[in-house]
């Protein structure tokens, strides 16, 4: 058994031991070592779909369609439910495009995301993914439309505890496309997302779509500012840079994802993506649900640690 086969077996075992059905793809960029477990299966992207949005924004910036310094006024109608801070702020705020991209990535701000998605156009975002050869990475809607399938018409002003209360009182349909990763929802595969991160690092094929080295450096700079670090970076030494994006959905199915680049210094760079989906037990208490979600996050973190131990030690 080769060392890579051994690592692949370790990752498959971590998935098998945990509560989540999952897929993982890993690529050591410099060695061009690649492997995956269920890596071509489509999964709900959750907020990992914001990475294709980031790429498309820089593609359009490169072609002169917009600029990082452009300022867009936020209206009350722009506000989206869920993660972020813009929904708590007063209308009339004028963030730059760079501000919106940063908020979208580092705290997964849904209002910033939807302002960008409306401008960039979901069809154009998905077309750029196809131009890069990704047939199963698609963006068909923004965060608000995605969450409507889970939260219904809950107002954007809900605090997190109020959203939890709303979900408990109004459980969404477990067959909703938000949880299935079907063609009507934002979805991807572990293989395609890991490869996209590898391209952000190497530039392979990116010049052809209008994303140059400076744009890739800015994307990576933003991704390295990530503040949601309870998955891939969780068990890694705090000195290891991880440029990544998480994704989460709640409800009868828990979706917990993370994808990014692990910078191992002179040991190279690893692109990695993990997608998971778990049916939550009916009637579970809040404590039981929280424990299950924490276990899934640790499952993802253990996979990242296994990759780190394999390549960096």
N, C-alpha and C positions, 0 to 999 in steps of 0.2 A: 504494500500500500504506500502510495506517495504521500508526501507531507500535505499537499493540497487536498488529496482524498481524505486524509485524516481530519483536516479542518472542516471539510464539507460534512463529514460524518458527525463531528462535534456539534455543528450548527443544526443539523437535522435532528439530533438527539435533544437539543435544548427546546426545539419546537415541539417535539413529541412529548416531552416531559411537562410542558406548560399547558395552561388552560386554553390558549388561543390557537385557532387554525391560522397558519402563517406561511409566508413566502419570504425568502431571503436571496439576495444576489450580491456577490462580492467580486470586485475586480481590483487586483493590484496593478496599478497603471503602468509603472515602469517595467515590471516583469511580464506584463500582459497575461497574468494568471487570472482565469475567470472560472467561476462555478456558481451554481444556484440550486436552490431547493424550491420547486414549484414556481420557478422564476418567470414563466410565461403565462401564468394564470392572472386574469384581470381581477383587481381588487378596487374597492372604493378608495380614491386617492385622499379623501378628506382634504385637509389643508395643504397636503403635499402638492395639490394642483397649482399652488401659488408659485412653484418653481417654473413650470412652463409659462406662467404669466410674466415672471421676472425675465425669462429669456426673450419672450416676444417684445416686452417693453424695450429692451436694449437693441433688439433687431430694428424696431421702428425708430429708435433714437439714432441708430447708425445710418438710417436712410433719410434722416432729416424730418421725420414725421412729427417728432416732439423732442423736447430737450429736458434734461434733468432739472434745469432751473425754472421751467415753466411752473406757474402757480395756478392751481385750480381751486375755486371757491367751493367749500362744502355747504350743502343745503340740508335742511331737515329731512328731505326726501332721500338723501343719499345714505342716511344712517341704516346700518344693518344690525340684526341681532347677533349675539355671540361675542366672541373674543375681540379684544381691542380696547382702545381708549377714545377714539374719535366720536363714537356714539354718545359719550358722556360730555362732549364739549359743545360749545355754542355754535350754531350755524353762522356762516360768514368767515370762518377760519379759512385761510388760503395757504395750505401746505404746498411745497414744491413736489414735482414728480419724484425727486430723490427722497423726500420725506415719506411720500406714500409707499414707495417701494420698500423703504426701510421698515416702516410700521407693519407692512404686509408680511414681511419675513420674520422680523425679530420678536414680535409679540403676536403675530398672526392676526393683525387687525382686519376684521371683515369689512368695515366701512371703507378703509383705504383700498382693500382688494376690489370691492365692487366699483369704486370710482375708476380704477384702472381697467377692469374687465370691460366696462361699458365703452371706454375710449378705444381700447385695443381691439375689441370684437372677438367673442369666443370662437367664431368660425376661423378667424385669422390665426388665433393662437393654436388651434388644433391643426390647421394647415401647415404651420411652421413645424410642428411635431412630425407630421407626415413627411415634410421635406427632409427632416433629419433621419427618416426611416422608421419612425415609431408609429406603428399601426394601432396600438391599443392605448396610447396616451392621448386622452381627449379632454378638452374643456368645453362644456356645453352650457354652463350657467355660472353665475356668480354665487357668492356665499349666501345672500339672502334667499335666492330661489332654492338653493340646496337645502337650507335649514327649514324652509317652509314645509318640506316633506316630513320633517321631524317635529318641529315646534308649532306647525300650523301658522296662524296669524298672530302669534305672540308679539307684543310690541318690542322695539329695539331697546327700550328703557329698562328691561328686566335685569335685575342683578343676578349673579350666578345662582344664589340660593333660590331666587324666585323662578329661574329657569328649571332648576331641579324639582321644585314644587309643581311647576306647570307640567313637566314630563310625567311626574308621578300621577297627577290628576288626569292627564290627557295622553295616555301612552300611544305612540305612533304605530302605524301598521308595520309589523316586522318584515312584510314583503315589499315595503317601499323601495324604490330604486336607489334611494340614498344609501342603503345598506348592501345592495347586491353588486354594485360595480358594473351595471349594465350600460348599454350604449346611450341611454338617456341621461346618464349621470357622469360626473367627472371621475375618470378612472385611469389606472395605469397598471403596470406590472413591475415587479421588483427588478427584473432584468433591464427594462427600458429606463427606469428611473436611475438605477446605478450607472448605466451607460451615459445618461444625460449629464450626471454629475462629473463623470470622467471627462466628458467633452468640455465642460466648463473649465476643467483643469488643463487639458491638453490643447484645446482649440480644434481638435479633429473635426472637420466639416463645418465649423462654425463661421469661418470667413465667408463660405458660400452663401450663408443666409444673412450676411451683413453684421455679424457679431465679431468684432476684432479683439485683439489682446487686451486693449485698455478696457473695453466693456466687460470682458471676462474677469479682469482683475477687480473691477468695481462690484460685479456680482458676488465674487468670492468674499470681498471685504464686507459686504452686507451680510452674507450668510454666516460669516465668522462672528458677527455681533449677536447671534441667536441667544435669546434669554430663556427659552424653554428647553432645559437641558436635563430632563429626567429620564431620557431614554439612551440614545447612542453614547453620549459622553458620561453617563451616570457613574460608571465604575472605572473610568479611565483616569490616569494621572491628570490633575488640573492643568498641567503645562502642555497637554496635547491639544493643538488647535483642531476643532471640529467645525467645519462649515456645513450646516445642515438645516433641514426644515422638518418639523413634526406635523402630524395630522391626527385629529381626533373627532369622533362622532359619538354621541351618547344615544341612549334609547334602548330598545329591546336587543339590539346588536351593538356591541362596543367595537369601534374601529380605532385602533391605535397603530400609527405608522411613524416611521422616521427614515430619512434618507440623507446622505451627505458624503463628505470627504473627510477622511482621517489623515491628518498630516503627521507622518511618522519620522520626519526629519530625514537623516541620511539613509533610513530604511525604506523611503519611498512614500507614496500616497496611495491610499485605498479608498475606492468608491464603494459605497455600501447602501443598500436599501432593504428595509424590512416592512412588510405590510401584514397586518393581522386583523382578524375578525372573530368575535366571540359572542355567542348567544348568552345574554344575561339570564340568570335563573329567575323564573317567575316568583314574585313575592319576596325577593331578596331584600334584606334590610339595607339602609344606607351604609352601615358599617361593613356588611358583607360585600356590597357592590364596590365600595372603596378598596377593600382588601383585594378583590379580584382584579380591579384596574391596576393597582400597584404591582400585583404579581405579573401582569402582562408587561408593564413598563420595565420591570426588572428582567423579564424574559428577553426583551429587546436589548437591554443593557448588557446582559450576560453574553449575547452573541457578539456585540461590539468588543467586549473584553476578550473573548476567545480569538477574535481576529487580531486584536492588538498583541496578545500574548504570542500568537503564531508568528507575526512578522517583526515585532519590535523587541522581542526578548530572546 
